[in-house]
Amino acid sequence: MSKINSTTVNRLRFLYGSLSYLFGVERFGHLFAKRIFWRANTEEPVVALSFDDGPHPIFTPGVLNILDKHDIRATFFLIGRNVEARPELARQILDKGHEIGNHTYTHATLPRIEDHAVISEIRTTSDVIAHACGGLTALLRPPRGLFSRRVINLIEANGHKTTIGDVYPRDTTLPGAPVIIQRVLRRVRAGSVIILHEGFSFENGDRTQTMESLKSIVPELKKRGFQFKTISELIEFDQNDGHNRTGPPE
């Protein structure tokens, strides 16, 4: 019975991920939520890799090794309680030249909680990361990509820029490494922010598919001429590129 239930759950998860990817609302976020950074408005071949829900004792080092091999930097949105449990891994991410962002303390669905709880999620995580790494975070990715005007106001009032992304292959639904690769390469474009996962919000699982897909995604993007940036670098690149246009920014 448990095997049947597990198979059913996996099929439903794959179906949900496939439908969610098909609609891909994150691709259009920049059209209706302009205070959020979704992607850079540029024709230059630049892209940002980002990873959520870490640090994790197995998959974070694995991802770091792949990034090291290709000499690229990425942005890691860390969960506060995971940093609290593994501060040495958070420090390792920073020491290797990567950027660290705030992903709340408990991976809370921010629009569903009150103002004081949102503020606590942000500040507690910022403090934990500062204690582990010696620096403050400037970017925040709301868990599950869910936000509201109230939440964005609170995020900004607490010193962070709300960031999501425009290429999300739904790697958390475990569709298989070939599918993750195909989904990323199909939708990536100049200025894209790719959303992947190397950790977990509540319980451990398997991020092997994400790691395996990364081994193909990075070389292929390099082959296509893309340069890798952190998200902060992409934001700066976007701003500078906009200032250089002859017409007004879109």
N, C-alpha and C positions, 0 to 999 in steps of 0.2 A: 504493500500500500504506500509506504513512504517513497519507494522508487517511482511509482506512478505519479504521486503528488509532486515530487521533485521534477520529473519530466514535464509535467503540466506547467509548473511554475516557470521553468526555463523557456518553454514555448511562448507563454504569455509575456514574459519579459522581452523576448526577442521580437514579438509582434508589436509590443508597445514601443520599443526602441526604433523599429523600422518605420512605424507610422509617425512617430515624433520627428525622426530625421527627415522623412518625406516632406512634412510641412515646414520644418526648419525655420521657425519664427525668428530665431536669432539673426538670420540673414537680413531681416528687415527692421531690426531694432533701431538702427540709426535714423530711420525715417520718423519714428514716433517718440523716441526717448533720447533727445539730443544731449541731455546732461550726463548720460552714461557713455563711457568709451567702449564702443563695440569693435571698431576697426579704424585704421588710418585711411584718410581720404587721399590716396596717392596712386600714381601709376608706376612708381618705383618698385622693383622686386624685393620688397622687405616683408618679413613675416615674424610673428611672435609665437613661440611655444609656451603654453602654460599648463600647470598641473595643480589639481585640487586635492584636498582632504588629507594631506600628509602632516607630519612626516611618519613614515612607516619603516620598521626595522629591516624589512627585506626589499621592498620595491623602491623606496627612495634611493638607497645606495645603487640599486640596479639602474635606475633612470640616470642618476648622476654619472655612472660609469659610461653609459652610452653617450651622454652629452659631452663628457670629457674626451671620448674617443674622436668626436667630430669637432671638438674645440668650439662649441657654441654655448650661449648663455640663454637661460629661460627664466620664467617667472613662476614661483611656487606660492599658491594661496594656501596657507597653513591653518589648521584648526587649533585653537588655543589650547584645548585640553590635550591634544596630541603633542604639541610643543612642550607642554608642562611635563608630560610623561617621558619625552625623548629630546631634551634640550640640546644634546650633543649633535643630533642629526640636523636640527635647525641651524646650528652654528656651522655645520659642515656645508650645508647648502650655501650659506652666505660666504664662507671662506673660499668656495670654488667660483665665486664671482657671479652667482645667480641673484635674482631679485626675490624678495619675500613680500608677500601681500597678506592681508587680513581676510580670513574666511570665517570669522566669528568663533566664539569659544566652544559652542556645542553643536554647530551646524544647524542653528535654529532657522525656521521659516520666518523671516523678519516681518513680513506684513501681518502675521497672525499674532504678534506679541505687542505689548504696550511699549510706550516710549522709553520708560526707564529700563525695561528689559533689553531693548535694542541697544541703548547706550551702554549697558553693562556688557553685552556680547562684544561690542566693538572695543571698549576701553580695556576690558580684562584681557582680551587677546593681544591688544597692542602692548600692554604692560608685560605680559608673559613673553612675547617675542623680544621686547626690549631687554628684558632680564637675561634671556638666553643668548641674544645676538649683539646686544649693545647698541641697537639702533631702532628707530621708530618706523612704522609702516606708513606708506602714503596712499596705497591702493587697497580697495576692498571689493571682493567679489561676493555678492549676496548668494547664500546657499540656494541651490536649485535654480539659480537665475531669477528668483522671484523678488519683486520689489514693488514699491508704490511711491507716490510723490512724497508722502510723509517719511518713508524710510530713506529716500534719497536725501531729503532735507537733514535728517538726523546724521546720516553718514557724512555729509559735507560739513555739518556743524561740528563734527568730531574729527575734522582734519583729514578726511580721506576722499579720494576720487572713486566713484562707483564705476566698476569695470566688469564687463562680461566677455564678449567675444562673438565672432560670427561663423566659426567653423566648429561644430560639435558633433562628432561621429557616434555619440551615445555609447561610448566604450564601457560605461557602467552596466549596460544590459548584456554584456558579454556576447556580442554577435560573431566573434571570431576575428583573429588578426587580419586575415585578408579583407574582410568587410570593413574593418576600421580603416585600413590603408586606403581602400577604394573610396570610402566616404570622404576622407580628408582630402585626397588628391583631386577628387571631383569638384570640390567646392572652394578650395583654397584659391586666393587671388592676391594681387598686390595689396599690402596693408592688412592682411588677415590676422586675427588672433585665434589660434587653435586651442580648444579646450580639451584636455585629457585628465586622467586621474591616476595618482600613484599611492593613494591612501584611502581611508575609510572613515565615515562619520560616526558609525556606531559599533559595528563589529567587523572583525577581519574577514577578508575574502580573498579573491585571487585577481591580481592585476597583471598576470603573465601576458595576457593578450595585448594589453596596452604597451608593455615593454617590447614584445615581439614586433608589434606594428611600428613602433618608433624606429627600430633598426632598418626599416625600409622607407619610412616616411622621410626621414632626415636626408639620406643620400639622394632620394628622388627629387626633393625640393632643391637641394644643392645643384643637382644636374640641370634643373630648370632655371638656374641662375638666381635663386632666392638667397638673400642675406638674412641671418637671424638676429633679432633684436629682443631685448627685454621689453615689457609693455611700456615702462616709463620712457625708454628710448624711442619706442614707436609713437608715443604721445608727443614727445618733443619733435620727432621727425615730422609728424603730421602738422604740428603747429608751424614749423619752419617752412615746410612745403607749401602750406596755405598762404604764408606771408609772401612767398615768391611768385604766387600766381598773378597774372595781369588782371583778372577779374575777381569778384568777391568769392570767398570760400562758399562751397555748397552747403 
